[in-house]
Structures are given as structure tokens and as C-alpha cells.
Amino acid sequence: LNDAAAVKAVQEQYSALTDVQQSLVTNKDALDQAAVTITTLQEEHAANEAVAKTVIEAIAALPATITIAQLTAVQQVIEQYEALTEAQQALVTNKDVLDEAAETIAKLQAADEAAAKNVMEKIAALPKDITLAQMDAVQQAVDEYVALTKEQQVLVTNKNVLDQAQATIQTLQAEQAVNEAAAKIVTEAIAALPVNVT
């Protein structure tokens, strides 16, 4: 396409010749081939621009402030961009906006993974055999899990361990309540005995 103006100028020069002069031009077929090539390149460029325009519009449709909620949307636009040919990619004028969105998503994902990893480490640190002595540690892990966003909670791969620890604590608390109630009855019965048993 860099030669389009030159080919057009030569075509105009040729057209300005008389019929006799034109008949003396021995390489007219080269001019015709150049004109066909330019037309083909222009058509290809127009098609590339149309395809690139869809990606430009998809990038422009991304929100100004990217959150993890836009993860899928950003990934889809990246896939659209990557599906373009090199020539089409070169026509995407707002690629920098897509790059920034991708970078923001990567940072948000890293932050989510770090938050989830922190909770997973708390859960992993719980002993295998839970006793009431670990009640505060279990509750702290539960509180930290609940404080995560839904996206972060999905990343916690050992949630089942936390659920089991919670269930064990509840069972132990119920057993302790039954034991304390039974002991209280006996303690009160002992207290009701006369001081001087005869």
C-alpha cells in the first residue's frame, strides 16, 4: 500500500497519453498488475480494519475501572486480540488499554491467591486431632475464611478440613455440655447430703 499513490500517478500519466502514445508503452501489463495488487491490498486492508475494529470496540467496552468481576470479559477480549493476524493486531489502536486491563486482572488474581493461601495455611496449621483447646484457632480460621470474597473463597482448596474441624468442635462442645450437666447433678446431690452423715 505504500506504493498506491505512485501507481495511481503512473495510471494517470498513462491515461493522459494519446492512443498512439499508449500503444508505444511496452510494459502496460506491469502497470495493470501493480494496480490489481494495490486493489487487492486495499481490500485486504479494509477487511483487516473491519476485523480490528471489532476488537477495538470490545476493548473500548471494558469498564474504566477493572475488578476481578471483569476477569472473563478481559480474557475474552484478549482471546479475540490473539486470534487476529499480525497485520490486524497492528491496526488495534487501543492495545495499551487491553494490556493495562490484563495487568490489573493479573494483580487482582495474585492478591486473591495470596489471601486464599493465607487462610489455607491457617487451616493446614490446625492439628489433625481437634480438641476444645483449638476452639479459638478454628474460629479464627473460620472468621478469616468468611472475610474472604467469594472469588477468594473458591480458591481455598482445604475448606473441607475447616468444615470438619468446626463439626468436631461442635460435637465436643455438645459432649462437654452433657458431661457438665451430669456432673452438676451429682455435685448438687453431694452438696445436698447432710454435713454429718449418720
ZAGUTOR-544393 format. One record per residue (C-alpha): y, x, z. Coordinates in pm, 1 decimal. Layout:
<marros>
<marro><yy>Y</yy><xx>X</xx><zz>Z</zz></marro>
...
</marros>
This chain:
<marros>
<marro><yy>0.0</yy><xx>0.0</xx><zz>0.0</zz></marro>
<marro><yy>229.8</yy><xx>298.3</xx><zz>33.8</zz></marro>
<marro><yy>241.0</yy><xx>312.4</xx><zz>-346.2</zz></marro>
<marro><yy>314.9</yy><xx>-58.5</xx><zz>-402.2</zz></marro>
<marro><yy>684.9</yy><xx>-2.2</xx><zz>-472.5</zz></marro>
<marro><yy>610.2</yy><xx>283.1</xx><zz>-713.2</zz></marro>
<marro><yy>351.4</yy><xx>76.6</xx><zz>-901.8</zz></marro>
<marro><yy>594.3</yy><xx>-216.4</xx><zz>-921.9</zz></marro>
<marro><yy>870.2</yy><xx>11.9</xx><zz>-1051.4</zz></marro>
<marro><yy>641.9</yy><xx>153.1</xx><zz>-1323.2</zz></marro>
<marro><yy>532.1</yy><xx>-201.0</xx><zz>-1416.1</zz></marro>
<marro><yy>898.8</yy><xx>-296.5</xx><zz>-1455.0</zz></marro>
<marro><yy>961.7</yy><xx>12.6</xx><zz>-1666.5</zz></marro>
<marro><yy>664.9</yy><xx>-77.4</xx><zz>-1886.5</zz></marro>
<marro><yy>781.7</yy><xx>-439.0</xx><zz>-1918.2</zz></marro>
<marro><yy>1126.8</yy><xx>-317.8</xx><zz>-2027.3</zz></marro>
<marro><yy>973.8</yy><xx>-135.0</xx><zz>-2322.6</zz></marro>
<marro><yy>959.8</yy><xx>-294.0</xx><zz>-2666.3</zz></marro>
<marro><yy>621.9</yy><xx>-392.7</xx><zz>-2806.3</zz></marro>
<marro><yy>620.9</yy><xx>-81.9</xx><zz>-3023.3</zz></marro>
<marro><yy>701.2</yy><xx>141.1</xx><zz>-2724.5</zz></marro>
<marro><yy>434.9</yy><xx>-29.4</xx><zz>-2513.9</zz></marro>
<marro><yy>176.7</yy><xx>34.6</xx><zz>-2784.0</zz></marro>
<marro><yy>252.7</yy><xx>407.6</xx><zz>-2755.2</zz></marro>
<marro><yy>170.9</yy><xx>415.7</xx><zz>-2380.9</zz></marro>
<marro><yy>-182.3</yy><xx>559.0</xx><zz>-2376.9</zz></marro>
<marro><yy>-262.4</yy><xx>517.2</xx><zz>-2009.0</zz></marro>
<marro><yy>-166.9</yy><xx>150.0</xx><zz>-1959.0</zz></marro>
<marro><yy>-515.6</yy><xx>79.2</xx><zz>-1821.5</zz></marro>
<marro><yy>-440.4</yy><xx>316.9</xx><zz>-1529.4</zz></marro>
<marro><yy>-127.5</yy><xx>111.4</xx><zz>-1452.2</zz></marro>
<marro><yy>-329.9</yy><xx>-210.0</xx><zz>-1471.9</zz></marro>
<marro><yy>-594.2</yy><xx>-64.9</xx><zz>-1237.5</zz></marro>
<marro><yy>-324.1</yy><xx>50.8</xx><zz>-995.7</zz></marro>
<marro><yy>-174.2</yy><xx>-299.2</xx><zz>-998.8</zz></marro>
<marro><yy>-517.3</yy><xx>-456.6</xx><zz>-930.6</zz></marro>
<marro><yy>-574.8</yy><xx>-209.6</xx><zz>-646.9</zz></marro>
<marro><yy>-234.6</yy><xx>-289.2</xx><zz>-493.0</zz></marro>
<marro><yy>-304.2</yy><xx>-663.6</xx><zz>-519.9</zz></marro>
<marro><yy>-644.4</yy><xx>-616.5</xx><zz>-355.1</zz></marro>
<marro><yy>-491.6</yy><xx>-403.4</xx><zz>-79.5</zz></marro>
<marro><yy>-218.1</yy><xx>-660.2</xx><zz>-24.0</zz></marro>
<marro><yy>-475.1</yy><xx>-938.6</xx><zz>2.7</zz></marro>
<marro><yy>-681.8</yy><xx>-731.7</xx><zz>245.7</zz></marro>
<marro><yy>-371.3</yy><xx>-653.1</xx><zz>447.8</zz></marro>
<marro><yy>-276.0</yy><xx>-1022.4</xx><zz>460.0</zz></marro>
<marro><yy>-629.3</yy><xx>-1110.1</xx><zz>574.7</zz></marro>
<marro><yy>-618.5</yy><xx>-831.3</xx><zz>836.3</zz></marro>
<marro><yy>-281.3</yy><xx>-956.2</xx><zz>957.5</zz></marro>
<marro><yy>-420.3</yy><xx>-1309.6</xx><zz>993.4</zz></marro>
<marro><yy>-717.4</yy><xx>-1187.2</xx><zz>1196.9</zz></marro>
<marro><yy>-496.4</yy><xx>-958.2</xx><zz>1407.4</zz></marro>
<marro><yy>-256.2</yy><xx>-1248.0</xx><zz>1465.0</zz></marro>
<marro><yy>-527.4</yy><xx>-1446.5</xx><zz>1645.6</zz></marro>
<marro><yy>-579.5</yy><xx>-1156.9</xx><zz>1885.8</zz></marro>
<marro><yy>-203.4</yy><xx>-1105.5</xx><zz>1927.2</zz></marro>
<marro><yy>-174.6</yy><xx>-1474.4</xx><zz>2018.4</zz></marro>
<marro><yy>-471.1</yy><xx>-1453.9</xx><zz>2257.5</zz></marro>
<marro><yy>-308.3</yy><xx>-1157.7</xx><zz>2432.7</zz></marro>
<marro><yy>24.7</yy><xx>-1340.4</xx><zz>2446.8</zz></marro>
<marro><yy>-151.0</yy><xx>-1641.0</xx><zz>2603.1</zz></marro>
<marro><yy>-265.6</yy><xx>-1433.4</xx><zz>2901.4</zz></marro>
<marro><yy>-57.4</yy><xx>-1505.3</xx><zz>3212.7</zz></marro>
<marro><yy>213.9</yy><xx>-1259.5</xx><zz>3309.3</zz></marro>
<marro><yy>51.8</yy><xx>-1208.1</xx><zz>3649.4</zz></marro>
<marro><yy>-317.0</yy><xx>-1126.3</xx><zz>3617.0</zz></marro>
<marro><yy>-550.7</yy><xx>-1223.3</xx><zz>3900.2</zz></marro>
<marro><yy>-926.7</yy><xx>-1196.5</xx><zz>3931.4</zz></marro>
<marro><yy>-939.3</yy><xx>-1561.2</xx><zz>3819.4</zz></marro>
<marro><yy>-846.8</yy><xx>-1440.0</xx><zz>3469.1</zz></marro>
<marro><yy>-1141.4</yy><xx>-1198.4</xx><zz>3454.2</zz></marro>
<marro><yy>-1332.0</yy><xx>-1399.5</xx><zz>3195.0</zz></marro>
<marro><yy>-1022.4</yy><xx>-1467.6</xx><zz>2984.5</zz></marro>
<marro><yy>-926.7</yy><xx>-1098.6</xx><zz>2977.7</zz></marro>
<marro><yy>-1284.3</yy><xx>-995.8</xx><zz>2894.3</zz></marro>
<marro><yy>-1293.5</yy><xx>-1245.7</xx><zz>2607.0</zz></marro>
<marro><yy>-969.5</yy><xx>-1109.2</xx><zz>2459.9</zz></marro>
<marro><yy>-1098.8</yy><xx>-752.0</xx><zz>2494.2</zz></marro>
<marro><yy>-1415.0</yy><xx>-856.3</xx><zz>2307.1</zz></marro>
<marro><yy>-1200.7</yy><xx>-1018.0</xx><zz>2035.3</zz></marro>
<marro><yy>-997.1</yy><xx>-698.1</xx><zz>2001.9</zz></marro>
<marro><yy>-1305.2</yy><xx>-475.4</xx><zz>1993.5</zz></marro>
<marro><yy>-1459.0</yy><xx>-694.3</xx><zz>1719.7</zz></marro>
<marro><yy>-1166.3</yy><xx>-609.6</xx><zz>1489.6</zz></marro>
<marro><yy>-1187.7</yy><xx>-334.4</xx><zz>1233.1</zz></marro>
<marro><yy>-979.6</yy><xx>-23.3</xx><zz>1292.6</zz></marro>
<marro><yy>-726.9</yy><xx>-144.4</xx><zz>1034.4</zz></marro>
<marro><yy>-699.1</yy><xx>-481.4</xx><zz>1208.2</zz></marro>
<marro><yy>-666.9</yy><xx>-319.7</xx><zz>1551.9</zz></marro>
<marro><yy>-376.4</yy><xx>-112.4</xx><zz>1421.2</zz></marro>
<marro><yy>-192.0</yy><xx>-437.8</xx><zz>1346.4</zz></marro>
<marro><yy>-219.0</yy><xx>-568.5</xx><zz>1704.9</zz></marro>
<marro><yy>133.4</yy><xx>-509.7</xx><zz>1828.0</zz></marro>
<marro><yy>80.1</yy><xx>-607.3</xx><zz>2192.0</zz></marro>
<marro><yy>-230.9</yy><xx>-399.7</xx><zz>2269.8</zz></marro>
<marro><yy>-43.2</yy><xx>-242.8</xx><zz>2562.3</zz></marro>
<marro><yy>-32.0</yy><xx>-584.6</xx><zz>2732.8</zz></marro>
<marro><yy>-409.6</yy><xx>-614.6</xx><zz>2694.9</zz></marro>
<marro><yy>-457.4</yy><xx>-262.3</xx><zz>2830.3</zz></marro>
<marro><yy>-244.3</yy><xx>-347.7</xx><zz>3135.3</zz></marro>
<marro><yy>-439.2</yy><xx>-669.7</xx><zz>3194.4</zz></marro>
<marro><yy>-770.3</yy><xx>-481.8</xx><zz>3170.7</zz></marro>
<marro><yy>-642.3</yy><xx>-216.4</xx><zz>3411.6</zz></marro>
<marro><yy>-527.9</yy><xx>-484.4</xx><zz>3658.5</zz></marro>
<marro><yy>-867.6</yy><xx>-657.0</xx><zz>3640.1</zz></marro>
<marro><yy>-1044.1</yy><xx>-324.3</xx><zz>3699.7</zz></marro>
<marro><yy>-829.2</yy><xx>-257.8</xx><zz>4006.3</zz></marro>
<marro><yy>-889.9</yy><xx>-608.8</xx><zz>4140.6</zz></marro>
<marro><yy>-1264.3</yy><xx>-574.0</xx><zz>4085.3</zz></marro>
<marro><yy>-1262.5</yy><xx>-240.1</xx><zz>4266.5</zz></marro>
<marro><yy>-1075.2</yy><xx>-396.0</xx><zz>4559.3</zz></marro>
<marro><yy>-1321.7</yy><xx>-687.2</xx><zz>4570.0</zz></marro>
<marro><yy>-1615.7</yy><xx>-448.6</xx><zz>4560.3</zz></marro>
<marro><yy>-1464.7</yy><xx>-239.3</xx><zz>4841.3</zz></marro>
<marro><yy>-1407.4</yy><xx>-546.8</xx><zz>5059.8</zz></marro>
<marro><yy>-1761.5</yy><xx>-670.6</xx><zz>4995.5</zz></marro>
<marro><yy>-1904.5</yy><xx>-322.9</xx><zz>5062.0</zz></marro>
<marro><yy>-1725.5</yy><xx>-311.6</xx><zz>5398.1</zz></marro>
<marro><yy>-1889.3</yy><xx>-639.3</xx><zz>5504.2</zz></marro>
<marro><yy>-2228.9</yy><xx>-530.6</xx><zz>5368.3</zz></marro>
<marro><yy>-2203.9</yy><xx>-214.1</xx><zz>5579.2</zz></marro>
<marro><yy>-2127.9</yy><xx>-423.2</xx><zz>5890.6</zz></marro>
<marro><yy>-2431.3</yy><xx>-639.9</xx><zz>5815.6</zz></marro>
<marro><yy>-2651.3</yy><xx>-336.0</xx><zz>5745.8</zz></marro>
<marro><yy>-2543.9</yy><xx>-183.7</xx><zz>6078.4</zz></marro>
<marro><yy>-2688.4</yy><xx>-479.2</xx><zz>6270.1</zz></marro>
<marro><yy>-3018.2</yy><xx>-388.1</xx><zz>6439.8</zz></marro>
<marro><yy>-3340.9</yy><xx>-522.6</xx><zz>6293.8</zz></marro>
<marro><yy>-3433.2</yy><xx>-695.1</xx><zz>6620.6</zz></marro>
<marro><yy>-3133.5</yy><xx>-906.8</xx><zz>6719.9</zz></marro>
<marro><yy>-3073.6</yy><xx>-983.5</xx><zz>7087.1</zz></marro>
<marro><yy>-2790.7</yy><xx>-1165.3</xx><zz>7261.0</zz></marro>
<marro><yy>-2636.7</yy><xx>-822.4</xx><zz>7319.2</zz></marro>
<marro><yy>-2549.8</yy><xx>-814.7</xx><zz>6948.5</zz></marro>
<marro><yy>-2383.7</yy><xx>-1158.5</xx><zz>6953.8</zz></marro>
<marro><yy>-2031.4</yy><xx>-1013.8</xx><zz>6921.2</zz></marro>
<marro><yy>-2132.3</yy><xx>-777.0</xx><zz>6638.4</zz></marro>
<marro><yy>-2298.7</yy><xx>-1063.0</xx><zz>6449.5</zz></marro>
<marro><yy>-1994.0</yy><xx>-1286.2</xx><zz>6499.5</zz></marro>
<marro><yy>-1762.5</yy><xx>-1008.6</xx><zz>6380.3</zz></marro>
<marro><yy>-1969.3</yy><xx>-968.4</xx><zz>6063.3</zz></marro>
<marro><yy>-1964.6</yy><xx>-1347.4</xx><zz>6010.6</zz></marro>
<marro><yy>-1585.7</yy><xx>-1358.0</xx><zz>6059.2</zz></marro>
<marro><yy>-1533.9</yy><xx>-1074.7</xx><zz>5810.4</zz></marro>
<marro><yy>-1762.5</yy><xx>-1243.4</xx><zz>5558.3</zz></marro>
<marro><yy>-1575.6</yy><xx>-1573.6</xx><zz>5593.0</zz></marro>
<marro><yy>-1243.6</yy><xx>-1390.5</xx><zz>5545.9</zz></marro>
<marro><yy>-1354.7</yy><xx>-1268.5</xx><zz>5200.5</zz></marro>
<marro><yy>-1252.9</yy><xx>-1457.4</xx><zz>4888.0</zz></marro>
<marro><yy>-1525.4</yy><xx>-1649.6</xx><zz>4704.8</zz></marro>
<marro><yy>-1531.6</yy><xx>-1378.0</xx><zz>4439.1</zz></marro>
<marro><yy>-1584.7</yy><xx>-1113.1</xx><zz>4707.7</zz></marro>
<marro><yy>-1849.5</yy><xx>-1318.8</xx><zz>4891.8</zz></marro>
<marro><yy>-2059.1</yy><xx>-1331.8</xx><zz>4574.6</zz></marro>
<marro><yy>-2070.6</yy><xx>-951.5</xx><zz>4581.6</zz></marro>
<marro><yy>-2224.9</yy><xx>-940.9</xx><zz>4932.2</zz></marro>
<marro><yy>-2590.6</yy><xx>-881.2</xx><zz>4848.4</zz></marro>
<marro><yy>-2727.0</yy><xx>-881.4</xx><zz>5205.0</zz></marro>
<marro><yy>-2584.5</yy><xx>-1217.9</xx><zz>5317.1</zz></marro>
<marro><yy>-2939.8</yy><xx>-1334.5</xx><zz>5391.3</zz></marro>
<marro><yy>-2962.7</yy><xx>-1069.6</xx><zz>5666.3</zz></marro>
<marro><yy>-2644.3</yy><xx>-1206.3</xx><zz>5822.9</zz></marro>
<marro><yy>-2775.9</yy><xx>-1563.2</xx><zz>5799.0</zz></marro>
<marro><yy>-3097.9</yy><xx>-1456.2</xx><zz>5970.4</zz></marro>
<marro><yy>-2904.3</yy><xx>-1274.9</xx><zz>6245.0</zz></marro>
<marro><yy>-2694.1</yy><xx>-1586.7</xx><zz>6304.1</zz></marro>
<marro><yy>-3004.9</yy><xx>-1803.7</xx><zz>6322.5</zz></marro>
<marro><yy>-3166.0</yy><xx>-1561.1</xx><zz>6568.2</zz></marro>
<marro><yy>-2855.5</yy><xx>-1565.9</xx><zz>6791.4</zz></marro>
<marro><yy>-2855.0</yy><xx>-1947.8</xx><zz>6788.8</zz></marro>
<marro><yy>-3225.7</yy><xx>-1956.1</xx><zz>6878.1</zz></marro>
<marro><yy>-3174.8</yy><xx>-1702.3</xx><zz>7157.0</zz></marro>
<marro><yy>-2876.7</yy><xx>-1896.3</xx><zz>7292.5</zz></marro>
<marro><yy>-3083.4</yy><xx>-2217.4</xx><zz>7294.9</zz></marro>
<marro><yy>-3370.0</yy><xx>-2038.1</xx><zz>7473.8</zz></marro>
<marro><yy>-3124.1</yy><xx>-1890.7</xx><zz>7723.8</zz></marro>
<marro><yy>-2976.8</yy><xx>-2234.9</xx><zz>7792.7</zz></marro>
<marro><yy>-3326.1</yy><xx>-2378.0</xx><zz>7854.4</zz></marro>
<marro><yy>-3413.5</yy><xx>-2083.0</xx><zz>8082.1</zz></marro>
<marro><yy>-3086.3</yy><xx>-2110.8</xx><zz>8272.8</zz></marro>
<marro><yy>-3134.8</yy><xx>-2486.5</xx><zz>8320.0</zz></marro>
<marro><yy>-3488.4</yy><xx>-2434.0</xx><zz>8452.6</zz></marro>
<marro><yy>-3372.2</yy><xx>-2154.0</xx><zz>8682.9</zz></marro>
<marro><yy>-3081.6</yy><xx>-2368.5</xx><zz>8806.9</zz></marro>
<marro><yy>-3320.0</yy><xx>-2648.3</xx><zz>8906.1</zz></marro>
<marro><yy>-3535.8</yy><xx>-2407.0</xx><zz>9103.8</zz></marro>
<marro><yy>-3229.2</yy><xx>-2232.3</xx><zz>9253.3</zz></marro>
<marro><yy>-3090.3</yy><xx>-2568.4</xx><zz>9367.6</zz></marro>
<marro><yy>-3431.2</yy><xx>-2668.8</xx><zz>9506.9</zz></marro>
<marro><yy>-3445.7</yy><xx>-2344.3</xx><zz>9703.2</zz></marro>
<marro><yy>-3091.7</yy><xx>-2398.1</xx><zz>9827.0</zz></marro>
<marro><yy>-3187.7</yy><xx>-2748.2</xx><zz>9941.2</zz></marro>
<marro><yy>-3461.4</yy><xx>-2615.3</xx><zz>10168.4</zz></marro>
<marro><yy>-3368.0</yy><xx>-2615.1</xx><zz>10534.5</zz></marro>
<marro><yy>-3243.5</yy><xx>-2291.4</xx><zz>10674.3</zz></marro>
<marro><yy>-3518.0</yy><xx>-2287.9</xx><zz>10932.1</zz></marro>
<marro><yy>-3837.5</yy><xx>-2384.9</xx><zz>10763.2</zz></marro>
<marro><yy>-4094.6</yy><xx>-2517.1</xx><zz>11005.2</zz></marro>
</marros>
